[in-house]
Amino acid sequence: MGDFFFGLTEWLRTTFLLETAFWIETTGLNRLLVENFWAVPIAQVLHILGIAAGFAASLMLTLRVNDLAGGARTVPQVSERYIPWIWWSLIWIVVSGFLMLWAEPVRNMINGVFWTKMILVLLTIAITIGFQNTARAQAHAAGPTWRASGGMRATSWIIVILWCLVMAGGRWIAYAPV
């Protein structure tokens, strides 16, 4: 696996991303983030809090869909409670992630693990949108007695696993050589 990421990083060095990263380092926002020692740690804490909120909300919805928690509430009730948390936390994650990217552009933009994480984030978002739309439509159509199919249950766990891979990738970025 290490050879894959090393090769990917070496290839990324040959793309426009390296020059873009060098350009970002000349911007005022980069300078502001780098020169204020508190800026990057605050962005990292905000990023982690956003991930925690989004993951927790996804996990709560998954547990309800799988009849493992929240049985006193219907799936639509649980969805109404937790889906906004998922999407607001995603906005939080994107903003704080942008700040971290802008503070350390070379470390991130030519890092194979970073781009793998970004692909996983997009995949997680796409599957989450499909899952939420399908679950909401089926649950509203069937009423309070709706029970998720095996496919819906499996998809909910796939979303949780993808979140875990995203979190592992985020941690791994710091240790991948660039």
KOLGU-605617 format. One record per residue: x, y, z of N, C-alpha, C, O in turn; residue in one letter; residue number from 1. Coordinates in pm, whole numbers, padded with zeros to 5 digits. Example, Ala and Ser with C-alpha at 12.3 -4.5 7.8 and 13.67 -1.06 7.14 Angstrom:
+--------+--------+--------+--------+--------+--------+--------+--------+--------+--------+--------+--------+------+-----+
|     nu |     nv |     nw |    cau |    cav |    caw |     cu |     cv |     cw |     ou |     ov |     ow | rest |  nr |
+--------+--------+--------+--------+--------+--------+--------+--------+--------+--------+--------+--------+------+-----+
|  01319 | -00569 |  00780 |  01230 | -00450 |  00780 |  01320 | -00330 |  00780 |  01424 | -00332 |  00846 |    A |   1 |
|  01285 | -00225 |  00708 |  01367 | -00106 |  00714 |  01290 |  00003 |  00787 |  01341 |  00114 |  00804 |    S |   2 |
+--------+--------+--------+--------+--------+--------+--------+--------+--------+--------+--------+--------+------+-----+
REM end
This chain:
+--------+--------+--------+--------+--------+--------+--------+--------+--------+--------+--------+--------+------+-----+
|     nu |     nv |     nw |    cau |    cav |    caw |     cu |     cv |     cw |     ou |     ov |     ow | rest |  nr |
+--------+--------+--------+--------+--------+--------+--------+--------+--------+--------+--------+--------+------+-----+
|  00083 | -00119 |  00000 |  00000 |  00000 |  00000 |  00087 |  00125 |  00000 |  00055 |  00225 | -00064 |    M |   1 |
|  00200 |  00117 |  00074 |  00290 |  00232 |  00079 |  00345 |  00267 | -00057 |  00362 |  00385 | -00089 |    G |   2 |
|  00373 |  00165 | -00139 |  00424 |  00192 | -00274 |  00320 |  00264 | -00358 |  00354 |  00351 | -00439 |    D |   3 |
|  00193 |  00228 | -00340 |  00086 |  00294 | -00415 |  00083 |  00443 | -00383 |  00081 |  00526 | -00473 |    F |   4 |
|  00083 |  00476 | -00253 |  00076 |  00617 | -00214 |  00203 |  00692 | -00250 |  00198 |  00809 | -00286 |    F |   5 |
|  00318 |  00625 | -00242 |  00443 |  00689 | -00283 |  00438 |  00720 | -00432 |  00474 |  00831 | -00474 |    F |   6 |
|  00394 |  00624 | -00512 |  00384 |  00647 | -00656 |  00284 |  00755 | -00689 |  00307 |  00837 | -00778 |    G |   7 |
|  00172 |  00756 | -00618 |  00071 |  00860 | -00641 |  00127 |  00997 | -00608 |  00104 |  01094 | -00681 |    L |   8 |
|  00199 |  01007 | -00497 |  00260 |  01134 | -00458 |  00362 |  01178 | -00561 |  00368 |  01296 | -00596 |    T |   9 |
|  00443 |  01086 | -00609 |  00542 |  01120 | -00713 |  00473 |  01170 | -00839 |  00520 |  01265 | -00901 |    E |  10 |
|  00363 |  01107 | -00877 |  00288 |  01153 | -00995 |  00229 |  01291 | -00970 |  00232 |  01376 | -01059 |    W |  11 |
|  00175 |  01315 | -00850 |  00115 |  01445 | -00819 |  00217 |  01558 | -00831 |  00181 |  01671 | -00865 |    L |  12 |
|  00344 |  01527 | -00804 |  00449 |  01628 | -00819 |  00463 |  01677 | -00963 |  00511 |  01788 | -00987 |    R |  13 |
|  00421 |  01595 | -01059 |  00436 |  01631 | -01200 |  00316 |  01707 | -01254 |  00314 |  01747 | -01370 |    T |  14 |
|  00214 |  01726 | -01170 |  00093 |  01794 | -01215 |  00097 |  01942 | -01179 |  00193 |  01990 | -01118 |    T |  15 |
| -00006 |  02012 | -01217 | -00018 |  02155 | -01186 | -00036 |  02181 | -01036 | -00023 |  02295 | -00991 |    F |  16 |
| -00064 |  02076 | -00960 | -00091 |  02094 | -00817 |  00028 |  02149 | -00740 |  00012 |  02225 | -00646 |    L |  17 |
|  00148 |  02110 | -00780 |  00267 |  02159 | -00710 |  00282 |  02310 | -00730 |  00306 |  02383 | -00634 |    L |  18 |
|  00268 |  02355 | -00852 |  00276 |  02499 | -00879 |  00163 |  02575 | -00809 |  00183 |  02685 | -00758 |    E |  19 |
|  00044 |  02515 | -00807 | -00068 |  02577 | -00737 | -00038 |  02589 | -00588 | -00067 |  02691 | -00527 |    T |  20 |
|  00020 |  02484 | -00531 |  00055 |  02488 | -00389 |  00158 |  02597 | -00360 |  00147 |  02668 | -00261 |    A |  21 |
|  00257 |  02609 | -00449 |  00357 |  02716 | -00432 |  00291 |  02853 | -00442 |  00328 |  02945 | -00369 |    F |  22 |
|  00195 |  02868 | -00533 |  00125 |  02996 | -00546 |  00045 |  03026 | -00419 |  00047 |  03139 | -00371 |    W |  23 |
| -00023 |  02926 | -00365 | -00102 |  02947 | -00243 | -00013 |  02998 | -00131 | -00055 |  03080 | -00050 |    I |  24 |
|  00111 |  02948 | -00125 |  00203 |  02992 | -00021 |  00239 |  03140 | -00030 |  00293 |  03196 |  00066 |    E |  25 |
|  00209 |  03204 | -00142 |  00239 |  03347 | -00157 |  00119 |  03436 | -00123 |  00131 |  03558 | -00128 |    T |  26 |
|  00007 |  03377 | -00089 | -00114 |  03456 | -00064 | -00116 |  03511 |  00078 | -00048 |  03462 |  00167 |    T |  27 |
| -00195 |  03614 |  00094 | -00210 |  03676 |  00226 | -00277 |  03584 |  00327 | -00240 |  03585 |  00444 |    G |  28 |
| -00374 |  03505 |  00283 | -00441 |  03414 |  00376 | -00342 |  03309 |  00427 | -00343 |  03275 |  00546 |    L |  29 |
| -00257 |  03259 |  00340 | -00155 |  03162 |  00384 | -00064 |  03227 |  00486 | -00035 |  03168 |  00590 |    N |  30 |
| -00021 |  03346 |  00457 |  00069 |  03417 |  00549 |  00002 |  03438 |  00685 |  00063 |  03418 |  00789 |    R |  31 |
| -00124 |  03478 |  00682 | -00200 |  03499 |  00806 | -00207 |  03369 |  00887 | -00186 |  03370 |  01008 |    L |  32 |
| -00238 |  03259 |  00821 | -00250 |  03131 |  00889 | -00116 |  03081 |  00942 | -00109 |  03024 |  01051 |    L |  33 |
| -00009 |  03102 |  00867 |  00122 |  03052 |  00907 |  00185 |  03137 |  01017 |  00249 |  03085 |  01108 |    V |  34 |
|  00166 |  03267 |  01010 |  00231 |  03357 |  01105 |  00161 |  03363 |  01241 |  00220 |  03408 |  01338 |    E |  35 |
|  00038 |  03319 |  01248 | -00034 |  03316 |  01375 | -00038 |  03172 |  01424 | -00114 |  03089 |  01373 |    N |  36 |
|  00044 |  03143 |  01524 |  00063 |  03005 |  01569 | -00065 |  02936 |  01611 | -00070 |  02813 |  01613 |    F |  37 |
| -00167 |  03009 |  01645 | -00293 |  02953 |  01692 | -00388 |  02917 |  01580 | -00483 |  02842 |  01602 |    W |  38 |
| -00367 |  02969 |  01459 | -00464 |  02955 |  01350 | -00481 |  02810 |  01306 | -00594 |  02762 |  01296 |    A |  39 |
| -00373 |  02741 |  01279 | -00384 |  02603 |  01230 | -00440 |  02511 |  01339 | -00528 |  02431 |  01310 |    V |  40 |
| -00392 |  02518 |  01463 | -00452 |  02431 |  01565 | -00602 |  02456 |  01585 | -00678 |  02362 |  01608 |    P |  41 |
| -00645 |  02582 |  01576 | -00788 |  02610 |  01589 | -00864 |  02551 |  01471 | -00971 |  02492 |  01489 |    I |  42 |
| -00810 |  02565 |  01351 | -00875 |  02505 |  01234 | -00882 |  02353 |  01249 | -00983 |  02292 |  01213 |    A |  43 |
| -00776 |  02292 |  01301 | -00776 |  02147 |  01321 | -00881 |  02105 |  01424 | -00951 |  02006 |  01404 |    Q |  44 |
| -00890 |  02178 |  01532 | -00991 |  02146 |  01635 | -01131 |  02160 |  01577 | -01216 |  02073 |  01599 |    V |  45 |
| -01156 |  02267 |  01503 | -01287 |  02286 |  01441 | -01317 |  02174 |  01342 | -01431 |  02127 |  01333 |    L |  46 |
| -01217 |  02131 |  01269 | -01232 |  02023 |  01172 | -01269 |  01893 |  01245 | -01361 |  01822 |  01204 |    H |  47 |
| -01199 |  01863 |  01352 | -01226 |  01741 |  01428 | -01365 |  01746 |  01490 | -01436 |  01645 |  01491 |    I |  48 |
| -01404 |  01862 |  01542 | -01539 |  01875 |  01599 | -01647 |  01855 |  01492 | -01749 |  01792 |  01517 |    L |  49 |
| -01623 |  01908 |  01373 | -01717 |  01890 |  01263 | -01728 |  01743 |  01223 | -01838 |  01693 |  01200 |    G |  50 |
| -01614 |  01676 |  01215 | -01615 |  01534 |  01181 | -01688 |  01455 |  01290 | -01766 |  01364 |  01260 |    I |  51 |
| -01661 |  01488 |  01414 | -01727 |  01418 |  01524 | -01878 |  01435 |  01517 | -01953 |  01339 |  01535 |    A |  52 |
| -01924 |  01556 |  01491 | -02068 |  01581 |  01484 | -02131 |  01508 |  01366 | -02236 |  01445 |  01381 |    A |  53 |
| -02068 |  01515 |  01250 | -02121 |  01446 |  01132 | -02121 |  01296 |  01147 | -02218 |  01229 |  01110 |    G |  54 |
| -02013 |  01243 |  01202 | -02005 |  01098 |  01224 | -02107 |  01053 |  01326 | -02175 |  00952 |  01306 |    F |  55 |
| -02119 |  01126 |  01435 | -02215 |  01089 |  01539 | -02358 |  01091 |  01485 | -02437 |  01001 |  01514 |    A |  56 |
| -02392 |  01193 |  01407 | -02527 |  01201 |  01351 | -02552 |  01085 |  01254 | -02659 |  01026 |  01254 |    A |  57 |
| -02452 |  01054 |  01171 | -02466 |  00941 |  01079 | -02480 |  00810 |  01156 | -02560 |  00724 |  01119 |    S |  58 |
| -02402 |  00795 |  01261 | -02410 |  00674 |  01342 | -02547 |  00661 |  01409 | -02603 |  00552 |  01413 |    L |  59 |
| -02600 |  00771 |  01461 | -02732 |  00765 |  01525 | -02840 |  00724 |  01424 | -02928 |  00644 |  01456 |    M |  60 |
| -02833 |  00780 |  01304 | -02929 |  00743 |  01200 | -02912 |  00596 |  01161 | -03010 |  00525 |  01142 |    L |  61 |
| -02788 |  00552 |  01150 | -02761 |  00411 |  01118 | -02815 |  00318 |  01225 | -02876 |  00216 |  01195 |    T |  62 |
| -02793 |  00354 |  01350 | -02842 |  00270 |  01459 | -02994 |  00262 |  01459 | -03051 |  00156 |  01486 |    L |  63 |
| -03061 |  00373 |  01427 | -03208 |  00371 |  01422 | -03257 |  00289 |  01304 | -03351 |  00210 |  01318 |    R |  64 |
| -03197 |  00306 |  01188 | -03238 |  00231 |  01070 | -03221 |  00080 |  01092 | -03297 | -00001 |  01039 |    V |  65 |
| -03121 |  00044 |  01171 | -03094 | -00096 |  01200 | -03163 | -00145 |  01328 | -03134 | -00254 |  01377 |    N |  66 |
| -03254 | -00064 |  01381 | -03331 | -00099 |  01502 | -03241 | -00130 |  01622 | -03274 | -00215 |  01704 |    D |  67 |
| -03129 | -00061 |  01631 | -03037 | -00081 |  01743 | -03044 |  00031 |  01846 | -02986 |  00019 |  01954 |    L |  68 |
| -03113 |  00138 |  01815 | -03128 |  00250 |  01908 | -03244 |  00338 |  01861 | -03284 |  00333 |  01744 |    A |  69 |
| -03297 |  00416 |  01952 | -03400 |  00514 |  01917 | -03532 |  00455 |  01877 | -03607 |  00517 |  01802 |    G |  70 |
| -03563 |  00336 |  01924 | -03687 |  00269 |  01885 | -03813 |  00343 |  01925 | -03921 |  00316 |  01872 |    G |  71 |
| -03801 |  00437 |  02018 | -03919 |  00515 |  02060 | -03958 |  00618 |  01955 | -04068 |  00673 |  01960 |    A |  72 |
| -03869 |  00644 |  01861 | -03896 |  00743 |  01755 | -03901 |  00671 |  01620 | -03836 |  00568 |  01600 |    R |  73 |
| -03979 |  00728 |  01529 | -03984 |  00672 |  01394 | -03859 |  00716 |  01318 | -03790 |  00809 |  01359 |    T |  74 |
| -03832 |  00649 |  01207 | -03715 |  00686 |  01125 | -03728 |  00829 |  01074 | -03630 |  00903 |  01077 |    V |  75 |
| -03847 |  00874 |  01029 | -03857 |  01015 |  00988 | -03825 |  01112 |  01102 | -03764 |  01216 |  01079 |    P |  76 |
| -03867 |  01080 |  01224 | -03836 |  01167 |  01337 | -03685 |  01172 |  01362 | -03629 |  01279 |  01384 |    Q |  77 |
| -03622 |  01057 |  01358 | -03476 |  01052 |  01378 | -03406 |  01123 |  01263 | -03307 |  01194 |  01285 |    V |  78 |
| -03455 |  01104 |  01143 | -03396 |  01171 |  01026 | -03406 |  01323 |  01040 | -03309 |  01395 |  01015 |    S |  79 |
| -03523 |  01371 |  01079 | -03539 |  01516 |  01096 | -03445 |  01572 |  01201 | -03402 |  01687 |  01192 |    E |  80 |
| -03415 |  01491 |  01300 | -03327 |  01537 |  01406 | -03180 |  01538 |  01365 | -03107 |  01632 |  01396 |    R |  81 |
| -03136 |  01432 |  01296 | -02993 |  01417 |  01272 | -02943 |  01457 |  01134 | -02826 |  01492 |  01120 |    Y |  82 |
| -03026 |  01454 |  01032 | -02979 |  01490 |  00898 | -02928 |  01633 |  00892 | -02825 |  01656 |  00828 |    I |  83 |
| -02993 |  01731 |  00955 | -02934 |  01866 |  00953 | -02794 |  01870 |  01017 | -02707 |  01944 |  00971 |    P |  84 |
| -02774 |  01790 |  01120 | -02641 |  01785 |  01181 | -02536 |  01734 |  01082 | -02423 |  01782 |  01080 |    W |  85 |
| -02573 |  01637 |  01002 | -02480 |  01582 |  00903 | -02440 |  01691 |  00804 | -02321 |  01708 |  00777 |    I |  86 |
| -02536 |  01763 |  00752 | -02505 |  01860 |  00647 | -02441 |  01988 |  00702 | -02353 |  02044 |  00637 |    W |  87 |
| -02484 |  02035 |  00819 | -02418 |  02152 |  00878 | -02274 |  02117 |  00918 | -02184 |  02200 |  00902 |    W |  88 |
| -02253 |  01998 |  00968 | -02116 |  01960 |  01004 | -02030 |  01947 |  00879 | -01911 |  01976 |  00882 |    S |  89 |
| -02089 |  01903 |  00769 | -02012 |  01895 |  00645 | -01966 |  02033 |  00600 | -01853 |  02049 |  00555 |    L |  90 |
| -02052 |  02132 |  00613 | -02011 |  02269 |  00580 | -01895 |  02311 |  00671 | -01797 |  02370 |  00625 |    I |  91 |
| -01908 |  02281 |  00798 | -01803 |  02312 |  00897 | -01672 |  02243 |  00859 | -01565 |  02304 |  00866 |    W |  92 |
| -01681 |  02117 |  00817 | -01564 |  02039 |  00777 | -01498 |  02100 |  00654 | -01375 |  02111 |  00648 |    I |  93 |
| -01577 |  02140 |  00558 | -01522 |  02198 |  00435 | -01451 |  02330 |  00464 | -01340 |  02353 |  00414 |    V |  94 |
| -01511 |  02416 |  00543 | -01450 |  02547 |  00574 | -01320 |  02528 |  00652 | -01218 |  02587 |  00618 |    V |  95 |
| -01324 |  02447 |  00757 | -01202 |  02425 |  00836 | -01097 |  02349 |  00755 | -00978 |  02375 |  00770 |    S |  96 |
| -01140 |  02257 |  00670 | -01046 |  02185 |  00584 | -00980 |  02277 |  00484 | -00861 |  02264 |  00456 |    G |  97 |
| -01058 |  02372 |  00430 | -01001 |  02471 |  00339 | -00893 |  02551 |  00409 | -00787 |  02578 |  00351 |    F |  98 |
| -00918 |  02591 |  00533 | -00818 |  02668 |  00607 | -00691 |  02586 |  00629 | -00580 |  02638 |  00616 |    L |  99 |
| -00706 |  02458 |  00663 | -00589 |  02373 |  00683 | -00514 |  02352 |  00551 | -00391 |  02352 |  00549 |    M | 100 |
| -00588 |  02334 |  00443 | -00526 |  02319 |  00312 | -00449 |  02445 |  00275 | -00336 |  02438 |  00226 |    L | 101 |
| -00510 |  02559 |  00300 | -00447 |  02686 |  00264 | -00324 |  02714 |  00350 | -00231 |  02780 |  00304 |    W | 102 |
| -00323 |  02664 |  00473 | -00209 |  02686 |  00563 | -00090 |  02599 |  00524 |  00024 |  02641 |  00541 |    A | 103 |
| -00115 |  02480 |  00473 | -00008 |  02387 |  00438 | -00035 |  02325 |  00301 | -00061 |  02205 |  00291 |    E | 104 |
| -00030 |  02407 |  00196 | -00072 |  02358 |  00065 |  00019 |  02249 |  00006 | -00032 |  02155 | -00055 |    P | 105 |
|  00149 |  02259 |  00023 |  00237 |  02159 | -00036 |  00216 |  02024 |  00033 |  00206 |  01921 | -00034 |    V | 106 |
|  00209 |  02025 |  00164 |  00190 |  01901 |  00239 |  00062 |  01829 |  00197 |  00057 |  01706 |  00199 |    R | 107 |
| -00039 |  01903 |  00161 | -00167 |  01842 |  00127 | -00185 |  01818 | -00023 | -00229 |  01710 | -00062 |    N | 108 |
| -00153 |  01914 | -00105 | -00189 |  01905 | -00246 | -00109 |  01802 | -00325 | -00154 |  01756 | -00430 |    M | 109 |
|  00009 |  01768 | -00277 |  00085 |  01664 | -00348 |  00095 |  01537 | -00262 |  00193 |  01463 | -00271 |    I | 110 |
| -00004 |  01516 | -00181 | -00008 |  01403 | -00090 | -00113 |  01303 | -00139 | -00232 |  01335 | -00144 |    N | 111 |
| -00070 |  01185 | -00175 | -00162 |  01083 | -00225 | -00270 |  01046 | -00125 | -00383 |  01017 | -00163 |    G | 112 |
| -00235 |  01046 |  00003 | -00333 |  01012 |  00106 | -00441 |  01120 |  00112 | -00559 |  01089 |  00129 |    V | 113 |
| -00402 |  01247 |  00098 | -00498 |  01357 |  00099 | -00601 |  01339 | -00012 | -00721 |  01352 |  00012 |    F | 114 |
| -00555 |  01308 | -00134 | -00647 |  01295 | -00246 | -00732 |  01169 | -00234 | -00846 |  01167 | -00280 |    W | 115 |
| -00678 |  01065 | -00174 | -00758 |  00946 | -00147 | -00868 |  00981 | -00048 | -00982 |  00938 | -00064 |    T | 116 |
| -00834 |  01058 |  00054 | -00934 |  01102 |  00152 | -01042 |  01187 |  00083 | -01160 |  01171 |  00112 |    K | 117 |
| -01002 |  01276 | -00006 | -01100 |  01361 | -00075 | -01195 |  01277 | -00160 | -01315 |  01306 | -00166 |    M | 118 |
| -01143 |  01174 | -00225 | -01229 |  01084 | -00304 | -01326 |  01012 | -00211 | -01444 |  00997 | -00243 |    I | 119 |
| -01276 |  00967 | -00096 | -01363 |  00900 |  00001 | -01470 |  00995 |  00054 | -01585 |  00954 |  00075 |    L | 120 |
| -01435 |  01121 |  00076 | -01534 |  01221 |  00122 | -01644 |  01237 |  00017 | -01762 |  01237 |  00050 |    V | 121 |
| -01605 |  01251 | -00109 | -01705 |  01266 | -00215 | -01792 |  01142 | -00228 | -01913 |  01153 | -00248 |    L | 122 |
| -01731 |  01025 | -00217 | -01806 |  00900 | -00223 | -01903 |  00891 | -00105 | -02018 |  00850 | -00122 |    L | 123 |
| -01858 |  00929 |  00012 | -01943 |  00928 |  00132 | -02061 |  01022 |  00114 | -02175 |  00987 |  00147 |    T | 124 |
| -02036 |  01140 |  00061 | -02143 |  01238 |  00039 | -02245 |  01183 | -00061 | -02365 |  01191 | -00037 |    I | 125 |
| -02197 |  01127 | -00171 | -02287 |  01075 | -00274 | -02375 |  00961 | -00220 | -02495 |  00958 | -00243 |    A | 126 |
| -02313 |  00868 | -00148 | -02389 |  00757 | -00092 | -02486 |  00807 |  00015 | -02599 |  00758 |  00025 |    I | 127 |
| -02443 |  00903 |  00095 | -02529 |  00959 |  00200 | -02652 |  01026 |  00140 | -02763 |  01009 |  00190 |    T | 128 |
| -02632 |  01102 |  00034 | -02746 |  01169 | -00032 | -02846 |  01065 | -00081 | -02966 |  01076 | -00055 |    I | 129 |
| -02797 |  00964 | -00152 | -02885 |  00859 | -00201 | -02955 |  00785 | -00089 | -03075 |  00758 | -00097 |    G | 130 |
| -02880 |  00752 |  00015 | -02937 |  00680 |  00130 | -03045 |  00763 |  00198 | -03155 |  00714 |  00225 |    F | 131 |
| -03014 |  00889 |  00226 | -03110 |  00974 |  00296 | -03237 |  00995 |  00215 | -03347 |  00989 |  00269 |    Q | 132 |
| -03221 |  01019 |  00086 | -03339 |  01040 |  00002 | -03426 |  00915 | -00005 | -03548 |  00923 |  00006 |    N | 133 |
| -03362 |  00799 | -00023 | -03437 |  00674 | -00032 | -03503 |  00640 |  00101 | -03620 |  00603 |  00105 |    T | 134 |
| -03427 |  00651 |  00210 | -03483 |  00618 |  00342 | -03599 |  00711 |  00377 | -03702 |  00666 |  00427 |    A | 135 |
| -03582 |  00838 |  00351 | -03689 |  00934 |  00382 | -03814 |  00903 |  00300 | -03925 |  00901 |  00354 |    R | 136 |
| -03797 |  00879 |  00170 | -03913 |  00851 |  00085 | -03983 |  00722 |  00126 | -04105 |  00719 |  00136 |    A | 137 |
| -03906 |  00617 |  00149 | -03966 |  00489 |  00188 | -04035 |  00499 |  00324 | -04144 |  00446 |  00343 |    Q | 138 |
| -03970 |  00565 |  00418 | -04027 |  00576 |  00553 | -04155 |  00657 |  00553 | -04251 |  00622 |  00622 |    A | 139 |
| -04158 |  00766 |  00476 | -04280 |  00847 |  00471 | -04393 |  00772 |  00400 | -04509 |  00783 |  00439 |    H | 140 |
| -04358 |  00695 |  00297 | -04460 |  00622 |  00223 | -04518 |  00508 |  00306 | -04638 |  00482 |  00301 |    A | 141 |
| -04435 |  00441 |  00383 | -04479 |  00324 |  00460 | -04538 |  00361 |  00595 | -04613 |  00282 |  00654 |    A | 142 |
| -04506 |  00478 |  00644 | -04559 |  00519 |  00773 | -04469 |  00479 |  00889 | -04356 |  00434 |  00868 |    G | 143 |
| -04518 |  00496 |  01011 | -04435 |  00476 |  01129 | -04386 |  00333 |  01149 | -04294 |  00309 |  01227 |    P | 144 |
| -04448 |  00238 |  01082 | -04406 |  00098 |  01101 | -04298 |  00055 |  01002 | -04262 | -00062 |  00997 |    T | 145 |
| -04245 |  00148 |  00924 | -04145 |  00115 |  00823 | -04021 |  00053 |  00885 | -03972 |  00098 |  00989 |    W | 146 |
| -03974 | -00050 |  00821 | -03847 | -00114 |  00860 | -03760 | -00118 |  00736 | -03805 | -00153 |  00627 |    R | 147 |
| -03636 | -00081 |  00753 | -03542 | -00075 |  00641 | -03514 | -00214 |  00586 | -03510 | -00313 |  00659 |    A | 148 |
| -03496 | -00218 |  00455 | -03459 | -00345 |  00390 | -03314 | -00378 |  00422 | -03241 | -00296 |  00479 |    S | 149 |
| -03273 | -00497 |  00386 | -03135 | -00537 |  00408 | -03037 | -00448 |  00336 | -02929 | -00418 |  00387 |    G | 150 |
| -03073 | -00405 |  00216 | -02986 | -00316 |  00140 | -02971 | -00179 |  00205 | -02862 | -00121 |  00207 |    G | 151 |
| -03081 | -00129 |  00259 | -03076 |  00001 |  00329 | -02990 | -00011 |  00455 | -02911 |  00078 |  00485 |    M | 152 |
| -03006 | -00120 |  00526 | -02927 | -00140 |  00647 | -02778 | -00151 |  00613 | -02694 | -00092 |  00681 |    R | 153 |
| -02747 | -00227 |  00510 | -02607 | -00242 |  00469 | -02548 | -00108 |  00424 | -02434 | -00075 |  00456 |    A | 154 |
| -02627 | -00032 |  00350 | -02579 |  00100 |  00305 | -02551 |  00191 |  00422 | -02453 |  00266 |  00420 |    T | 155 |
| -02634 |  00185 |  00524 | -02610 |  00271 |  00641 | -02477 |  00235 |  00707 | -02405 |  00324 |  00752 |    S | 156 |
| -02445 |  00106 |  00712 | -02316 |  00066 |  00771 | -02199 |  00101 |  00680 | -02090 |  00132 |  00727 |    W | 157 |
| -02222 |  00097 |  00548 | -02117 |  00138 |  00454 | -02082 |  00285 |  00477 | -01965 |  00323 |  00471 |    I | 158 |
| -02183 |  00367 |  00502 | -02159 |  00510 |  00529 | -02074 |  00526 |  00655 | -01980 |  00606 |  00657 |    I | 159 |
| -02105 |  00450 |  00760 | -02026 |  00457 |  00883 | -01882 |  00413 |  00856 | -01788 |  00476 |  00905 |    V | 160 |
| -01864 |  00307 |  00780 | -01729 |  00260 |  00747 | -01654 |  00365 |  00666 | -01536 |  00389 |  00689 |    I | 161 |
| -01722 |  00426 |  00570 | -01657 |  00531 |  00490 | -01614 |  00648 |  00578 | -01504 |  00701 |  00561 |    L | 162 |
| -01699 |  00688 |  00673 | -01660 |  00794 |  00766 | -01533 |  00754 |  00841 | -01443 |  00836 |  00859 |    W | 163 |
| -01526 |  00629 |  00885 | -01407 |  00581 |  00957 | -01283 |  00586 |  00868 | -01175 |  00623 |  00914 |    C | 164 |
| -01299 |  00550 |  00741 | -01185 |  00558 |  00647 | -01143 |  00703 |  00624 | -01024 |  00732 |  00614 |    L | 165 |
| -01241 |  00792 |  00616 | -01210 |  00935 |  00600 | -01130 |  00984 |  00721 | -01031 |  01055 |  00706 |    V | 166 |
| -01174 |  00946 |  00840 | -01104 |  00988 |  00961 | -00963 |  00930 |  00966 | -00868 |  01000 |  01002 |    M | 167 |
| -00948 |  00803 |  00930 | -00815 |  00741 |  00929 | -00726 |  00810 |  00825 | -00609 |  00834 |  00851 |    A | 168 |
| -00783 |  00840 |  00709 | -00707 |  00911 |  00606 | -00663 |  01048 |  00653 | -00550 |  01090 |  00626 |    G | 169 |
| -00750 |  01117 |  00723 | -00714 |  01249 |  00775 | -00597 |  01242 |  00872 | -00509 |  01328 |  00871 |    G | 170 |
| -00598 |  01141 |  00952 | -00487 |  01125 |  01048 | -00359 |  01084 |  00977 | -00250 |  01126 |  01015 |    R | 171 |
| -00374 |  01002 |  00872 | -00260 |  00948 |  00799 | -00189 |  01055 |  00716 | -00070 |  01042 |  00686 |    W | 172 |
| -00260 |  01159 |  00678 | -00200 |  01266 |  00596 | -00073 |  01318 |  00659 |  00026 |  01343 |  00589 |    I | 173 |
| -00073 |  01334 |  00789 |  00043 |  01392 |  00859 |  00167 |  01304 |  00848 |  00279 |  01353 |  00862 |    A | 174 |
|  00148 |  01176 |  00823 |  00263 |  01083 |  00824 |  00305 |  01038 |  00685 |  00405 |  00967 |  00671 |    Y | 175 |
|  00232 |  01079 |  00583 |  00268 |  01041 |  00447 |  00378 |  01134 |  00396 |  00366 |  01256 |  00406 |    A | 176 |
|  00485 |  01078 |  00344 |  00593 |  01162 |  00293 |  00551 |  01237 |  00167 |  00486 |  01181 |  00078 |    P | 177 |
|  00590 |  01364 |  00160 |  00560 |  01443 |  00039 |  00688 |  01499 | -00019 |  00685 |  01568 | -00120 |    V | 178 |
+--------+--------+--------+--------+--------+--------+--------+--------+--------+--------+--------+--------+------+-----+
REM end
